[in-house]
Amino acid sequence: MTIADTFTIALRAIGTNKSRSLLTMLGIIIGVGSVVLMTSIGASVEELILGQVSSLGANSMVIFPGQEEGGGSQQRPGYDSLTFDDIRALEKLTTIKTVAPVIFVNGIVSYGREETTPEVMGSLPTFYQNQSITAERGRMLDDTDESGAKYVVMLAPDTATDLFGESEPLGKRVKVGDRSFTVVGITKPLGSQFFQNADERVYMPFSTAQVISGQKYVNYITLQAAGITDFAFADIKSLLRARHGIRNPDDEQEKDDFVVRSAAQAADILGSVSLGLTLFLSAIASISLLVGGIGIMNIMLVAVTERTREIGLRKAVGARKRDILLQFLIESVLLTLMGGAIGITGGVLLAALIAMIAQNFLAGYVFALSIPAMILAVVVAAGTGLVFGIYPARRASNLNPIEALRYE
C-alpha cells in the first residue's frame, strides 16, 4: 500500500466523524491558540518597551530619591534625599551632559467649569531635551521663563483636550490650585513612557514650581550621559554617596538613599519581566496540548475498537502490520496538525483584536508575532499526535486478523 493510499484512508476516516474529530482537536486548538496569543502579546509588549526607550535616548538616566523607583513622595522613606545642592554638584560632573530636576505640584487644574487632575511638574528647559518633548503649537518653556519664575505652562495634548475640547488653548488662563497660569504651548503626543501616560501632564518652570510648593528637595532628576552610561553611573553613585555620608563599598542598593536607572537598564528589567511572564503563561497554555494529546489517544483507542472488523479485513487481504500502524499514526498527526492550523489562525486573529483594543490605551502598542513560537507550537502539536498516537496504532497493528473478523 502506498503512502498516498494511507493518507487517503486516514482523511476519509477523519471526515466520516466530523463532530468527533473536531472535539478531539479542541484541546490542540486551545493549546496552540493560547501559545500563539501569549507569545504575540509578549512580543508586542517588548516592541512597546523598545519603542519607549528609543524615544528617550540610549543615554537617558533618572535618579529617584529613597530606595524605590517612582519619584519622591512624602509617604516614602528617603523622599527628601535629593536636594538642590545635589543638582549643582551633578552639573559639574564631566560624564554628565545635562541635568534636569523635577518637582511635582499638587492641585486640580481647571479652566472655567472644566477640571482635570493631570501630573503637574516643574522642570528646567533641559528636561524637555532629555525626554524628547517638543511643542506642537505655541512654544516651549525657556530660560527666560525659568529666570523670571513666570506663571506660564505648557499642556500635554490629552490635558489640553480635557480642558478646552476643540477650542484653542494658547493664550488662555488656566488654574493650578488657586493660581492662574498662561498657556504658551501644547506639546506633541508622547504616548506611554514605561506604562505612564505622558500626554496627561502640565509643565511649568522649575523656579515657579519651587516657589509654589516650597519644597527643599526634588522628586526626581533626569540626566543625559555625555558618553558611556557605565562611567556616568559610577560617578553619580560616588558623588551622591560622598555628599550623603554613605559608606557602601559593596554597592548594596539597600544602603543608598537614592536609585539610579538608565532607560536601557529599565528596558532590560521590564523586558525580563515580560519574557518571564510570557514563558509562564505559555507553559500554562501548553498544558492544553497535553490534555489534547490524551484526548486524541482516547479517541484513537475508540476508533481502533470500532474499526476492528475493518482492520481484520484489511489484514486478511494483505495489509501489513506497518500499514495499519502507519494509518493510525497518520490519523493522529493529521488531527493535531489540523487542530494546530485552526489554533494558529484563532490565536493570530485574537492577538490582532487585542492589539486594536490596546492601541486605544497604550500608544505605541503594535501587533507583533513570534514566528519561532508559532513553528514550535506546530511541531509540538505534531509531536503530541505522534506520541499519543503510537499506543492506539500499535494496538491496531497487533490485532489478530481472524479474531478481528469475528469481532462484533
C-alpha positions in Angstrom: 0.0 0.0 0.0 1.4 3.4 -1.0 1.7 6.4 1.4 -0.9 8.3 -0.8 -3.4 5.5 -0.2 -2.7 5.6 3.5 -3.3 9.4 3.6 -6.5 9.0 1.7 -7.8 6.4 4.1 -6.8 8.5 7.1 -8.5 11.6 5.7 -11.6 9.6 4.9 -11.7 8.2 8.5 -11.4 11.7 9.9 -14.1 13.1 7.6 -16.5 10.3 8.4 -16.9 11.5 12.1 -16.5 15.3 11.7 -18.0 16.2 15.1 -15.9 13.7 17.0 -12.8 14.8 15.0 -13.5 18.5 15.9 -14.0 17.7 19.6 -10.8 15.6 19.5 -8.9 18.6 18.1 -10.3 21.0 20.6 -7.6 20.6 23.2 -4.9 21.1 20.5 -6.7 24.1 19.1 -6.9 25.8 22.5 -3.3 24.9 23.4 -1.7 26.1 20.2 -4.0 29.2 20.0 -3.1 30.1 23.6 0.6 29.7 23.0 0.4 31.9 19.8 -1.7 34.5 21.7 0.6 34.7 24.7 3.8 34.9 22.7 2.2 37.6 20.4 1.3 39.7 23.4 4.8 39.3 24.8 6.4 40.3 21.5 4.0 43.3 21.3 5.0 44.4 24.9 8.7 44.0 24.0 8.2 46.2 20.9 6.4 48.8 23.1 9.2 48.9 25.6 11.9 49.2 23.0 10.0 52.0 21.3 9.7 53.9 24.5 13.4 53.5 25.2 14.4 54.7 21.7 12.2 57.8 22.2 14.1 58.7 25.4 17.5 58.1 24.0 20.1 55.4 24.9 22.0 57.8 27.2 18.9 58.9 29.2 19.2 58.3 33.0 17.0 59.0 36.1 17.7 59.4 39.8 15.0 58.7 42.3 15.1 59.5 46.0 14.8 56.8 48.6 15.3 53.1 47.9 12.4 52.6 45.4 11.7 53.9 42.0 8.8 56.2 41.2 9.6 59.7 42.2 9.6 61.5 45.6 6.5 61.1 47.7 6.1 62.1 51.4 4.8 58.6 52.1 8.1 57.0 51.0 11.2 56.9 53.3 14.0 59.0 51.9 11.7 61.1 49.7 13.7 64.2 50.6 17.2 62.8 49.9 17.8 64.7 46.7 18.5 68.4 47.3 19.2 71.4 45.1 22.8 71.3 46.2 23.0 67.7 44.8 21.8 69.1 41.5 24.5 71.7 41.4 27.1 69.1 42.2 25.8 66.7 39.5 26.1 69.5 36.9 29.8 69.7 37.5 30.4 66.0 36.5 32.2 65.7 33.2 30.4 62.4 32.4 27.0 64.1 32.6 25.8 66.2 29.7 22.6 67.7 31.0 20.8 67.6 34.4 17.1 68.4 34.8 15.4 68.1 38.2 11.6 67.7 38.6 9.2 68.9 41.3 5.6 67.8 41.4 2.9 70.4 42.2 -0.3 69.3 43.8 -3.6 70.8 42.8 -6.6 70.4 40.4 -6.1 72.0 37.0 -9.2 73.9 35.8 -10.4 76.2 33.0 -13.8 77.6 33.7 -16.0 74.7 34.8 -13.7 72.1 33.3 -11.4 70.3 35.7 -8.8 67.6 35.4 -6.1 66.1 37.6 -3.0 65.6 35.3 0.6 65.3 36.5 1.8 68.8 37.2 5.6 69.1 37.1 8.1 71.9 37.2 11.4 71.4 35.5 14.3 73.1 33.6 14.3 73.5 29.8 16.9 70.7 29.7 14.2 68.3 30.9 12.4 68.6 27.6 15.6 67.8 25.7 16.2 64.7 28.0 12.7 63.4 27.4 12.4 64.3 23.7 9.5 66.7 24.4 8.7 69.2 21.7 6.0 71.8 21.0 3.2 71.0 18.5 1.7 74.5 18.8 3.0 77.6 20.6 6.4 77.5 22.2 8.5 75.6 24.7 9.3 77.0 28.1 12.7 78.6 28.1 15.4 80.1 30.2 13.6 83.5 30.4 10.5 81.8 32.0 12.9 80.0 34.4 14.9 83.0 35.5 11.7 85.1 36.0 9.7 82.3 37.7 6.9 83.2 35.3 3.4 81.8 35.7 3.3 80.1 32.3 2.6 76.5 31.4 2.7 74.0 28.6 -0.1 71.5 28.3 0.2 67.9 27.1 -2.3 67.1 24.3 -4.7 65.0 26.5 -4.8 67.7 29.2 -5.5 70.3 26.6 -8.4 68.3 25.2 -9.8 67.7 28.6 -9.9 71.4 29.4 -10.6 73.0 26.1 -12.1 70.4 23.8 -11.8 71.7 20.3 -11.1 75.3 21.4 -7.6 76.8 21.1 -5.8 76.9 24.5 -2.9 79.2 23.6 -3.0 82.5 25.4 -5.8 81.3 27.7 -5.5 81.3 31.5 -5.8 78.0 33.5 -5.7 77.5 37.2 -3.4 75.1 39.0 -4.9 75.0 42.5 -5.7 78.6 43.2 -3.0 80.1 41.0 -3.5 81.3 37.4 -1.1 80.5 34.6 -1.0 81.4 30.9 -0.9 78.6 28.3 2.1 79.2 26.0 2.4 75.8 24.3 0.9 72.4 23.5 3.3 69.5 23.4 3.4 66.8 20.7 1.9 63.5 21.8 4.4 61.1 23.5 2.1 58.3 24.4 3.1 56.0 27.2 6.6 56.1 28.8 7.1 53.0 30.8 3.3 52.5 31.0 2.6 56.0 32.2 0.6 58.3 30.0 2.9 61.2 29.2 0.1 63.1 27.4 -1.7 63.9 30.7 0.7 66.5 32.0 1.1 70.2 32.8 4.6 71.7 32.6 5.7 74.8 34.4 9.1 76.5 35.1 11.2 74.8 37.8 11.6 78.0 39.7 7.9 78.6 39.7 7.2 75.1 41.0 9.8 75.6 43.7 8.1 78.8 44.9 4.6 77.3 44.8 5.5 74.0 46.6 8.0 75.4 49.0 10.0 72.1 48.7 13.7 71.9 49.7 14.1 68.7 47.7 13.3 67.4 44.2 11.0 64.5 43.3 13.4 63.0 40.8 16.3 64.0 38.4 16.6 63.2 34.7 20.1 63.2 33.1 21.8 62.6 29.8 25.2 60.9 30.0 28.0 62.6 28.0 29.3 59.2 26.9 29.3 55.7 28.2 26.5 55.4 30.8 28.5 53.0 33.0 31.0 55.7 33.7 28.2 58.2 34.4 26.6 55.6 36.8 29.8 55.2 38.7 30.3 59.0 39.0 26.7 59.6 40.1 26.8 57.0 42.8 30.2 58.0 44.1 29.2 61.7 44.2 25.9 61.2 46.0 27.3 58.7 48.5 30.0 61.2 49.4 27.6 64.1 49.7 25.1 62.0 51.8 27.7 60.4 54.0 27.0 56.8 52.8 29.7 54.1 53.1 28.8 51.4 50.5 32.0 49.7 49.2 30.0 46.6 48.1 27.5 48.6 46.1 24.4 47.4 48.1 21.2 49.1 47.0 19.6 49.0 50.5 22.4 51.2 51.9 21.8 54.0 49.4 19.1 56.7 49.8 18.7 57.0 46.0 18.2 54.8 43.0 19.9 55.4 39.6 18.4 53.9 36.5 19.1 54.3 32.7 16.5 53.9 30.0 18.3 50.9 28.6 18.6 49.3 32.1 14.9 49.8 32.8 14.0 48.3 29.4 16.2 45.2 30.3 14.3 44.8 33.6 10.9 45.2 32.0 11.9 43.0 29.1 13.0 40.3 31.5 9.7 40.5 33.4 7.8 40.4 30.1 9.8 37.4 28.9 9.3 35.6 32.2 5.5 36.3 32.2 5.2 35.2 28.6 7.1 31.9 29.3 4.9 31.3 32.3 1.7 31.9 30.5 2.9 29.9 27.5 3.8 27.0 29.8 0.3 27.0 31.3 -1.2 27.2 27.8 0.9 24.3 26.8 -0.9 22.1 29.3 -3.8 22.2 26.9 -1.6 20.4 24.4 -1.0 17.6 26.9 -4.8 17.4 27.5 -5.4 17.4 23.8 -2.9 14.6 23.3 -4.6 12.5 25.9 -7.9 13.2 24.2 -6.5 12.1 20.8 -5.2 8.9 22.4 -8.6 8.1 23.9 -10.5 8.8 20.6 -8.0 6.7 18.6 -8.4 3.8 21.0 -12.2 4.1 20.5 -11.6 4.2 16.7 -9.5 1.0 16.9 -12.3 -0.7 18.8 -15.0 0.5 16.3 -12.9 -0.5 13.3 -11.7 -3.9 14.5 -13.5 -5.7 11.7 -12.2 -3.2 9.1 -8.6 -3.8 10.4 -9.1 -7.6 10.3 -10.5 -7.4 6.7 -7.5 -5.3 5.6 -5.1 -7.7 7.1 -6.9 -10.6 5.5 -6.4 -9.1 2.0 -2.7 -8.5 2.5 -2.3 -5.3 4.6 0.9 -5.5 6.5 1.4 -4.6 10.2 3.3 -1.5 9.4 0.5 -0.3 7.0 -2.0 -0.4 9.9 0.5 1.2 12.2 1.2 4.0 9.7 -2.5 4.6 9.0 -3.4 5.3 12.6 -0.3 7.3 13.2 -1.1 9.5 10.2 -4.7 10.0 11.5 -3.3 11.1 14.9 -0.8 13.5 13.3 -3.3 14.9 10.8 -5.8 15.6 13.7 -3.1 17.5 15.6 -1.9 19.4 12.5 -5.4 20.4 11.6 -6.1 21.5 15.2 -2.8 23.4 15.2 -3.6 25.2 12.0 -7.0 26.3 13.4 -5.4 27.2 16.7 -2.8 29.4 15.0 -5.4 31.2 12.9 -7.6 31.8 16.0 -4.6 32.9 18.1 -3.4 35.4 15.4 -6.9 36.8 15.0 -7.4 37.2 18.7 -3.9 38.8 19.2 -4.8 41.3 16.4 -8.1 42.1 18.1 -6.3 42.7 21.4 -3.7 44.9 19.7 -6.5 47.0 18.2 -8.1 47.5 21.6 -4.8 48.1 23.4 -3.8 50.8 20.9 -6.6 53.0 22.3 -5.0 52.9 25.8 -1.3 52.4 25.0 0.2 54.5 22.3 3.0 52.6 20.6 1.4 49.2 21.2 1.8 47.2 17.9 0.6 43.9 16.7 3.6 41.5 16.7 4.0 37.8 16.2 6.7 35.4 17.2 7.3 33.2 14.2 9.6 30.8 16.0 6.9 30.3 18.7 4.3 29.5 16.0 6.6 27.0 14.3 7.4 25.4 17.7 3.7 25.2 18.6 3.0 23.3 15.3 6.0 21.0 15.8 4.9 20.3 19.4 1.3 19.7 18.2 2.5 17.2 15.6 4.8 15.5 18.2 1.9 15.3 20.5 -0.2 13.5 17.9 2.7 11.2 17.1 3.5 10.3 20.8 -0.1 9.8 21.9 -1.0 8.0 18.6 1.7 5.3 19.0 -0.2 3.2 21.5 -3.5 3.0 19.7 -1.6 2.4 16.4 0.4 -0.4 17.8 -2.7 -1.9 19.3 -4.4 -1.8 15.9 -1.5 -3.3 14.1 -1.1 -6.1 16.6 -4.7 -7.3 16.2 -5.1 -10.9 15.0 -7.0 -10.8 11.6 -9.1 -13.9 12.4 -10.2 -12.6 15.8 -10.8 -9.1 14.3 -13.1 -10.6 11.7 -15.1 -12.4 14.3 -15.4 -9.1 16.4 -18.9 -7.9 16.9 
